[in-house]
Amino acid sequence: MGDMLIRNIPEPLKREIEQAARSAGQSLSGKAIDLLRRGIVDDRKPKSDFSAWDAVRSAFAAENAIDDEFAGIMDKIEAERKRDFGRRLEDFD
């Protein structure tokens, strides 16, 4: 089995991995290996072109509610999204 040295891991990330390892009863190395393996598996999955807009639209379609009301709601959502674009999370407090 080989070894790997990963440099410059941000402290907050290292603490998260340590906490996850403790919670799972694993060693830090074991948890890191598990996370790397899951990351590789996830990376191999085909990426979906299904957007949040598609999800909202399909929910409305399931209720036979695709009409002018739907268009109005989506226009309001888009307007709010554009208004909030670029604001930091602290700006919402």
Secondary structure, 3 states (H helix, E strand, C coil): CCCCCCCCCCHHHHHHHHHHHHHHCCCHHHHHHHHHHHHHHHHHCCCCCCCHHHHHHHHHHHCCCCCHHHHHHHHHHHHHHHHHCCCCHHHHC
